[in-house]
Amino acid sequence: AKAPVKVHYCGYADYYDEWVGADRLRSKLLRPGGAEAAKPVDKDKAKKKSAKKERTPTEFDPYLQNRVNAVTLTQYIITSSKGDKQLAMLMNAIQHASKVVSNSIEKAGPAGLYGLAGNANATGDDVKKLDIIADDIWVECLKRSGVCGLLVSEEQETAIVIEDESLRGPFCVAFDPLDGSSNIDCNVSVGSIFSVYRRQSPADKACTQADILRPGTEIIVAGYCMYGAATELVITYGKGVFRFALDTSIGEFLYVEHMKIPQDGGKKIYSCNEGNLHSWDQPIKDFVKDCKSSGYAARYVGSMVSDVHRTLLYGGVFVYPADKKSKKGKLRVLYEGYPMAMITEQAGGMASTGMFLGKIGRILEVVPEHIHDRCPIIMGGERDVSKVLKLYA
């Protein structure tokens, strides 16, 4: 016959930091302090004791608290999309593309990715190696999201139509995968810009270019990601502008602030490429002359994302007008003019074309003729944009 099995019940005693037998666990006299520990506890003394043991705050607390308590971009996307799962999928694909591009730029030097690729893009600009990499990243991320029907990239001659019904969705996205890439080799801030439309054509058929060749007033989401000293993503759903910064140690964009252009116009800054001054129309020349004589500072990076980002934060005006060589200006409507104009207006500023096609109007009301169409740009605080427009009167 088998010997009877003896069962021993044990429990974990945190005051010993070990597992002990049930008898020992039950015995108050065997706890630390012996009989003293079994005495009734004076609650007032215990409170005073615990107060003494409270941790002393340090200078690192705000930093730690921000990382733990800050709203992440993922959380913001879920709440702001208001149950629209497809829109949430799209925005998560965009934030993922931004992270991958940021990482590629960070490693570009050691990986030998600086320099020209040896060809020109759809709009005639010289293509850098990182232009091609950033374009591949954005296209793949958006395609794989399964919610896009049509994509327009600065680097692609024609629109990318998603034919596969199982991978097709309701959104049309126009984007510049790497704005300001002419500066990339000298480590100047660059960025990605995007705008999102909801398709109008029947869902059971492939999208057409008519789904995206619409005024900017019909855009449902716009934004940009800036790759500089920090990687920042700025987005608007048409109800305010929100700024997030990438914490690379945890791989998350964290909320920074609700962006607003200073109400008084902010700092007196004008931003333009004065090398083209001789080709501009007279009102723009007069405005630049007036800025120089009235204490304005000139600030120009040559990357639209960087120049507009500074204008949103500090105030002033960003100008890229038409000239004798480029009758419609140089910046593209769908993936540069529209998204930046929407962001500027939502931040409390103005975004105008100046005198364009015989009239002065909002950038968002321009109707593009083709996917790489262009328009002049005058955007920033109301104080300075109004000054420019008055000179056309």
N, C-alpha and C positions, 0 to 999 in steps of 0.2 A: 504494500500500500504506500501511496505517496505521502510524504510528510505534509502536514497542514501549512498552507501559505500564510505568512504573517504580513499584514499590510501596515505600513507606517505612514501616517499623515504628517506632512511638513508644511510649513508656511514661511513666506519671506518676511524677515524682520529688517525694515529699513534702518533701524537704529544700530543693527550689527552689520548691515550690508551682506547678509548671507541667509541661506535657508536653514531653519532650525526645526526641531521636533515640535509636535503639537502641544505637548505638555509644557515645554519651555516657552512656547509662544503665548500660551494662556496665562502663565504665571507673571503677575505684575512685579513680584519680588525679584524675578530674574532679569528684569529689564535694566538698562543702564541707570545707575543711581540707586539700585536696590530698593529698599523700603522707602527711601525718599521719593522715588518716582511714583510710588503708589498713593502718595498723599494728594489730597484735593488741590487743584491748581487755583491760585489767586489770579483772577482774570485781569485785574488792573495792573498787577506786576507784569503779567505776560505781555500786555499791550505795550507797556513802557520798554520792556526788553526787546520786543519785535521792532519798535520804533527806532531803537538804537542800532539795530542790525540792518536797517534799510540802506540800500546802495546809494552812495554819493554820486550825483550826476557828474558827467564829464563833458569835455568839449566835443567828444565824438558822438554824443547822443543824437543831435539833430541829423547828422549824416546817416546814422544807423536807422533812426526812425523814418527818414524819408525813403530809404530803400525798402523798408518793410511795409510801410503804410501807404506809399504812393500808388495812385491808380495806374495800372499798366495799360498799354495801348490795346491789348487783347480784351481786357475788361471794358474799356471804353467802346470798342467796336461792337461788342455783344450788346451793351446797353443802348448805344446810339442807333443801331440798325433796327431796333424795335421789332424783333421777331422775324425780320427778313433774313432768313438763313443764307440765301444766295448772296446778298450784299455783304454779310459777315464773312463768307468764304472769299469773296473778292478782295475785301480789305485785308484779310489775313494773308492772301497771296501777295498783295502789294507790300505789306510790311516784311514778308519773308524775302521778296526780291531786293528790298532796300538793304536788309542785313547782309545778304550774299554779295551784293555789289560793294558795300562798305568794306567787307572782308577782302574782296579782290583788290580794291584800291590800296588797302593797307599793306598787302603783300606784293604789290606791283613791282616795286624796285628790286627786291631780292629775286623775284621770279622772272626778271627781264621783260616786263610787259610795258615799259615805256616806249614811246616812239610811234611813228606812223605805220599803218597797216599796208599802205601803198595804193590806196584807191580813194574815191570820193563817194559821199553818201547821196541820197536822193535829192538833197537841196544844194549840192555842189561843194560842201565843206570837206576838207581833208579828213580822212578817218584815222583815228588812233586805234591801237590794239585794244585798249580798254573800252573804246566805243563798241567794238564788235562783241567783246565779252559781256558788257553790260546789256547790250541788246539781246543776246542769247538768253541771259538770265531772266530778263523781264518777259520775253516772249514765252519761254518755257514755264515760268511760274504762273502766268496768266492762263496759258492753254490748259495746264494741268489742274487749274482750279475748277474746271468744268462748268463755269458760269459765264463765260465770255463768248460772244458770237462774232465779234469783229475787233481787230487790233490795228492801230495805226502807229507806226514807229518812225521817228525821224530818220532812222538808218535804213528803212525799207522803202523802195520805190513805190510799191503798191500796197494796198490794205491787205491784211491777213484775214481771210474769211475762214471760220471754223465750219467745215462741211459736215463732220461727223455729228449726227444728231445726239449721240450719247455723251458727247463732250461739249455740246453747245449750250449756251445760256443766254440770259436776257440783256447782258451788258456789252456796250461798245466802249473800248478804252483807247484813248490817244495818249502817247507818252514820248518824252525825250529821255532815253535811258541814261544819258550822261551829258548834261548841259555844261558848257564851259570847258569841254575836254581839251581845248587848245592850251589850257593852263595846267593840265594834269602832270606834265613832265617836270614842272617847277614847284609841285606840291602846293598849289593854290586851291582853295576850296572849290568844289564842283558840286553837281547835284543831279537828281532825277525829278522830272515834273510830269504830272498826269492829270487827265480829266476823264470823267466817266459819264456816259449817257445810258439811258435805258432805251432799248431798241423799240421801234414803232412798227416794223414789218411783222407779218404773221410768224408766230413761234415755230410753226411746222416747216418753215422754209429757211434757207440760209440768209444771213444778213446781207444788206447791200450798202454801198457807200452813202446812200441817202439817209441811213440810220444815224450817221455821225456828222454829215454836212449840215448841221443845224446851228442856230445861234447859241452863244454861250449861256444865255438865260435859261436854257433847258438842261444844263449840266446838273447832275444830282450830287456828285462828289468831286472835289478837286484838292490837289495837294502837291507838296514837293518834299524831297528828302535831301538834306544838305550834308555832304561829306567833307568835314573840315577838322578843326581841333577836336570836335565832337561830332557824332552823327545825330542829326535831328530830323524828325518827321513832323511836318506841319500839315494839318488837314482841316477841311471845312465841308459840312453837309449842307451849307446854306444857312446855318444858324450859329454864327460865331466861328472863330478860328482858334484851334487848339494845338499846342506845341508839346512835343514829346522828345526826350533825349534817350539815346541808346546806352544802357549800362551793359558794357560788353562782358563783365564778369558773370552776369546772370542771363545774358542774352535777351533782355527785355527792354522795350521802349517804355520809359516812365514819364508820367505827366509832369510838365514843367509849369505851364501857365496858359491862361486864356489871353490870347494876343490882341492888343488894341493899339492902333497908331495914336501917339499922344494927341490929345484934343486941341492943344494950342499949335499943332504943327510940328512940335518937337525941335530937334536941333536943325540949324540952318545948314543943310547939306544938299548939294546938287550932284547928281551922278549921271555922267554921260561920257561918250568917247569924243573928246574935243578934237581929235585928229580929223574928224569928218565935218568940222564946223563950217568950212568953206562951201560945203554942198547942201547945207540945210536951208530951209526957208527963213525969211527975215524975222518972223516972230520968235522962232527958237533962238536965233542969233542974239536978238535983243534981250531975251530972258537970261541967257548965259552971261551976257555983258552986265546986266543988272545985278546978277548974283555976285559977280566979281567985285562990283563996286559997293555992295551992301553987306559985306561981312560974311558971306556964305563960304563954306569949305567945300572943296572938290574931293569926292571920293569915288573911285571907279575901279572895280576889280576885273571886269571883263567876263564875269560869270553871272548870268541873270539871277540865278538862285541866290548867290551871295549878296548881290547888290539890292535885290528886293527884300531879302531877309533883314538886312541892316536897316533899310528904309522902314519896314514894319515896326522894328524895335525902337529905332532912334528918331524917326521922322525924316522930313525932307522929301525929295522927289527923284524918281528914276526916269530918265528920258532916253528913248531910242527911236528917233523920228525917221521919217522917209527922207531920202536925199536924191540928188540928181542921178546917182548910179542905181539905187534901189528905190524905185518910185513908190513901192508899197512898204518900204522899210525892210528890215532883215529878219525880224523875229516872226516865227510861225504862229498862226492863229490858234489851231486846235490844241497844241501841246506846249505852248509858251504863253501866248497872249491871253487866251481864255482862262486857264487855271490861275495864273497870277492876278488877273483882273478880278476874278471872283473872290480870291483870298483877300486882296487889297480892299475891295468894297465891304466884305464881311468884317474886316478889321477896322472899319470906320473911315476908310480913305476913298479916293476917287481914281478911276482908271479910264482914260480917254485916248482916242486916236489923234487928237488935234484935228487939223484940217485934213480930211481924207475923203477922197472921191466927192469933193465939192461940198462937204458938210462936216461939222464937228459932232462927234457922237461917242457913245460908250463903246469900249472894246467888246463887251459882251453882246452887243447888238449887231456886230459885223456878221455878215453871212458869207462863209467861205465858199469859194468857187471850186476848189479841189482840196485834197487832204493835206497838201503842203503849202497852202496859201499863206500869205503874210499880211501884216498890218503894222502901222506905226504904234509906238508905245509911249504914253505919258502917264505915270502912276505914282501915287504917294499920298501925302496928307493933303487935305482940302485947301489949306492955306497956299501951298505952292503950285498945285495943279491949276487952281483957279487963276493964279497970276499968269500962267502960261496961256490959258484959254482966253483971257481978257485981251491979250496982245493980238489975237486974231480978229477982234471986233473992228 
